Amino acid sequence: MSAVLDDMDSRPGSTTSLLRTVIGLYLREAGGWMATAGLLALMGALGVDGPVTRTALSRLKKKEIVLPAVRDGVPGLGITDGAAAMLARGDRRIYNPRSMSAADRWCLVSFSIPETEREKRHQLRRRLHWIGCGTVAAGLWICPDSLRGEVEEILDDLALRGMATLFVTDMPLPGGTMRDAAASWWDLDAVAGLHRDFIRHCGGLPAAPAGASTEAFASYVRCIDRWRIIPYLDPGLPEGFLPGDWPGKEGIGLFQRILTAYAGPSAEFVKATLGA
């Protein structure tokens, strides 16, 4: 779980973030192993030189995301079991952005953690934030009920399940409107900013790439790198809970168009590069 937070803390477009994106997109598709030279070539196509990539790789090895693996005498990289599970969870978020209806249920997370466990309390709040939960009060958080399993996983991982109670409910009843409540429980301005940033950087791509080229690969990876944090932080609130100028629908539509047009040519480029 901490690996997820490390992933989110890396700035989109940075070497570490791009490397994580390339690994998430293509290392599993390559059979769970990739020659180091092949990975360096892919990062080179993104404009990142070998020494910088090797430094970032060293960090990912220390975080137990990848591990050295020699195959037929060729030095390469494999993926750890923990990272594989993390990436599978990320796939569900990235490729299936959440969208609640007004009839969907909610999960309330109530906890009381003593001062002696304040570091765990800090970690719990941080992790709940990173999966898209909102803060009603210091010890009361809210999220779509579809996230209850991830909340349970976090609590178990921190050995805090006995200090928390989960409530599943229909529509919350705040003192004001749900739109005002949602704006206070989540930092919707920040989430909207992420959507607009994605639209600004990726909205100008050609409708379709000109074949399996370096440009198609680089454009696709950079857009996925900029997108993949958004489905974690955006809880996918019902339309009536959101500001009138909410950019989420446009952002999701753009992501889906890029995925449809660029995923195939990018994968073909990777296959040709690794084959070479």
C-alpha positions in Angstrom: 0.0 0.0 0.0 2.8 2.4 0.8 4.1 1.9 -2.8 0.8 3.4 -4.0 1.6 6.6 -2.0 5.2 6.7 -3.3 3.7 6.4 -6.8 1.3 9.3 -6.2 4.0 11.5 -4.7 6.0 11.5 -7.9 5.3 14.5 -10.0 3.7 13.7 -13.4 6.3 14.0 -16.1 9.2 13.4 -13.8 11.6 10.5 -14.6 10.3 8.4 -11.7 6.7 9.0 -12.6 7.3 8.2 -16.3 9.3 5.1 -15.4 6.4 3.9 -13.1 4.0 4.5 -16.0 6.1 2.5 -18.5 6.5 -0.4 -16.0 2.7 -0.4 -15.3 1.8 -0.3 -19.0 4.3 -2.7 -20.5 6.3 -4.8 -18.1 3.4 -7.2 -17.3 2.5 -7.3 -21.0 6.1 -8.4 -21.7 5.6 -11.5 -19.6 6.6 -9.9 -16.3 10.2 -9.5 -17.4 12.0 -6.9 -19.5 15.7 -6.6 -20.5 17.3 -3.6 -18.9 18.5 -2.4 -22.3 14.9 -2.5 -23.6 13.6 -0.4 -20.7 16.4 2.1 -21.2 15.5 2.3 -24.9 11.8 3.0 -24.1 12.8 5.7 -21.6 15.1 7.1 -24.2 12.1 7.4 -26.5 10.6 9.7 -23.8 13.7 11.8 -23.8 15.2 10.4 -20.6 18.9 9.4 -20.9 20.3 6.2 -19.5 22.1 7.4 -16.3 19.0 9.3 -15.2 16.8 6.2 -15.8 19.2 4.0 -13.9 19.1 6.3 -10.9 15.3 6.1 -10.9 15.4 2.3 -11.3 17.6 2.1 -8.2 14.9 3.9 -6.2 12.2 1.6 -7.5 14.3 -1.4 -6.5 14.6 -0.1 -3.0 10.9 0.4 -2.9 10.5 -3.2 -4.0 8.6 -2.3 -7.2 11.0 -4.1 -9.5 13.8 -6.6 -8.9 16.9 -7.6 -10.9 16.3 -10.7 -12.9 18.6 -12.4 -15.4 17.0 -14.4 -18.2 19.2 -16.5 -20.7 22.2 -14.5 -19.5 20.5 -11.1 -20.3 20.2 -8.7 -17.4 16.7 -7.5 -16.9 14.0 -6.6 -14.5 11.0 -8.4 -13.0 8.1 -7.2 -11.0 7.5 -8.0 -7.4 4.3 -9.7 -6.2 3.3 -6.7 -4.2 3.8 -4.4 -7.1 1.8 -6.7 -9.4 -1.1 -6.5 -7.0 -0.7 -2.7 -6.8 -0.7 -2.3 -10.6 -3.7 -4.5 -11.0 -5.6 -2.4 -8.5 -4.4 0.7 -10.4 -5.7 -0.8 -13.7 -9.2 -0.9 -12.2 -9.0 2.7 -11.3 -7.2 4.1 -14.3 -9.3 2.3 -17.0 -12.7 2.4 -15.2 -13.1 5.9 -13.7 -15.8 6.0 -11.1 -19.1 7.7 -11.6 -21.7 7.6 -8.9 -25.5 7.9 -9.3 -27.6 9.7 -6.7 -29.0 6.3 -5.7 -25.6 4.7 -4.9 -24.7 4.1 -1.3 -22.0 5.7 0.8 -19.5 4.4 3.4 -18.7 6.4 6.5 -15.4 5.7 8.3 -15.3 6.6 11.9 -12.2 6.1 13.9 -10.6 7.2 17.3 -6.9 6.5 17.5 -4.9 7.4 20.7 -2.1 9.8 20.7 0.4 7.0 21.2 -0.5 5.8 17.7 -0.4 9.3 16.1 1.9 8.2 13.3 -0.6 5.5 12.3 -3.4 8.1 12.5 -1.4 10.3 10.1 -0.9 7.4 7.7 -4.5 6.4 7.8 -5.7 10.0 6.9 -3.1 10.2 4.2 -4.1 6.9 2.6 -7.8 7.6 2.8 -7.2 10.9 1.0 -5.2 9.1 -1.7 -8.0 6.7 -2.5 -10.6 9.5 -2.9 -12.2 9.7 0.6 -13.5 13.0 1.9 -13.2 14.5 5.3 -16.4 15.2 7.2 -14.5 15.7 10.5 -11.1 14.7 11.9 -12.3 11.2 12.8 -15.1 10.8 10.3 -14.4 10.3 6.6 -16.8 9.5 3.7 -16.4 7.7 0.4 -18.6 5.9 -2.2 -19.4 2.4 -0.8 -17.6 1.0 -3.8 -14.4 1.9 -2.0 -15.2 0.1 1.2 -13.0 -2.8 0.3 -10.0 -0.5 -0.1 -10.8 1.2 3.2 -10.8 -2.2 4.9 -7.5 -3.0 3.3 -5.9 0.2 4.6 -7.2 -0.4 8.1 -6.0 -4.0 8.1 -2.6 -3.0 6.7 -2.2 -0.4 9.6 -3.6 -2.8 12.2 -6.3 -0.3 13.0 -9.4 -2.2 12.1 -10.4 -2.5 15.8 -10.3 1.3 16.2 -12.6 2.0 13.3 -16.3 1.5 12.6 -17.8 1.6 9.1 -21.3 2.7 8.4 -23.1 2.1 5.1 -25.8 4.5 4.3 -28.0 6.1 1.7 -28.0 9.8 1.1 -26.2 11.8 3.8 -28.2 14.7 5.3 -26.0 17.7 5.9 -27.3 21.0 7.3 -27.0 22.6 3.8 -27.0 21.4 0.3 -25.1 18.3 -0.8 -23.2 20.5 -3.3 -21.9 22.7 -0.4 -21.2 19.7 1.7 -19.2 18.0 -1.0 -17.1 21.1 -1.6 -16.2 21.1 2.1 -15.5 17.3 2.4 -13.3 17.1 -0.8 -10.9 19.5 -2.3 -12.8 19.7 -5.5 -10.9 22.7 -6.8 -7.7 20.6 -6.7 -9.4 17.6 -8.5 -10.9 20.0 -11.1 -7.4 21.4 -11.6 -6.0 18.0 -12.4 -8.7 17.4 -15.0 -8.1 20.7 -16.6 -4.3 20.1 -16.6 -4.9 16.8 -18.4 -7.2 18.4 -20.9 -4.7 21.3 -21.5 -1.7 19.0 -22.1 -3.4 16.2 -24.0 -6.4 17.7 -25.7 -4.3 18.9 -28.7 -3.2 15.4 -29.8 -4.1 14.4 -33.3 -7.2 12.3 -33.4 -5.1 9.3 -34.4 -1.3 8.8 -34.5 0.5 8.1 -37.8 1.3 4.5 -37.0 3.5 2.8 -34.4 6.1 5.6 -34.0 8.2 7.1 -31.2 5.8 10.1 -31.2 2.7 7.9 -30.7 4.4 6.0 -27.8 5.7 9.2 -26.2 2.4 11.0 -26.5 0.4 8.0 -25.1 2.8 7.4 -22.1 2.9 11.1 -21.2 -0.9 11.3 -21.3 -1.4 8.2 -19.2 1.3 9.5 -16.8 -0.7 12.7 -16.4 -4.1 10.9 -16.1 -3.4 8.0 -13.8 -3.5 10.0 -10.5 -6.9 11.5 -11.3 -9.1 8.4 -10.8 -7.6 7.9 -7.4 -8.4 11.4 -6.2 -11.7 12.0 -8.0 -14.5 10.2 -6.1 -16.8 10.3 -9.1 -19.5 12.2 -7.3 -23.1 12.4 -8.7 -23.6 15.4 -11.0 -25.9 17.2 -8.6 -23.1 17.3 -6.0 -20.6 19.1 -8.3 -20.1 22.6 -9.6 -21.8 23.5 -12.8 -18.4 23.9 -14.7 -17.1 20.5 -13.5 -14.5 19.3 -16.1 -14.6 15.6 -15.1 -16.8 14.4 -17.9 -14.6 16.1 -20.5 -11.5 14.7 -19.0 -12.8 11.2 -18.9 -14.0 11.5 -22.5 -10.6 12.7 -23.7 -8.9 9.9 -21.8 -11.1 7.3 -23.4 -10.5 8.7 -26.9 -6.7 8.7 -26.4 -6.8 5.2 -25.1 -8.8 4.0 -28.1 -6.6 5.7 -30.7 -3.1 5.4 -29.1 -2.9 2.3 -27.0 -2.5 -0.1 -30.0 0.2 1.9 -31.9 2.1 2.5 -28.7 2.1 -1.2 -27.8 3.3 -2.0 -31.3 6.2 0.4 -30.9 7.1 -1.2 -27.6 7.0 -4.7 -29.1 9.3 -3.6 -32.0 11.7 -1.8 -29.6 12.0 -4.8 -27.3 12.3 -7.2 -30.2 15.2 -5.1 -31.6 
